[in-house]
């Protein structure tokens, strides 16, 4: 459970906050993104976030391949990352931690 607690807590808190904000928003997500990119100061933050999202995507792909999974297995996480940036990597960490926990339980039972 220690592999899952922190990313799960962050995922629930941030996803909940995101849903709350989106329900109260007076503009679409696309309009919001366009308005952010229209000013240099907010565009810099968006570009910075997407650079980090790209690095996270590369890490998720390499991590999945290292663990013997198909590179295609990270596509859902990459799609979520493209829209909600940090939600994709957090979800990946939660699922990865649950798989790791399951694998350690299976190994213990086989011993």
Number of C-alpha atoms within 10 A of each C-alpha: 11 9 16 19 12 13 20 17 13 16 20 14 11 15 16 12 12 14 11 11 11 13 10 9 11 10 11 10 12 10 11 12 14 12 12 16 16 10 10 10 10 14 16 13 13 16 12 12 14 17 12 14 21 16 12 19 22 14 13 23 20 16 15 18 15 11 9 9 13 13 14 11 13 21 15 13 20 24 13 15 21 16 13 14 21 21 23 25 23 24 21 18 19 22 16 18 19 16 14 15 16 13 12 12 11 11 10 9 8 7 5
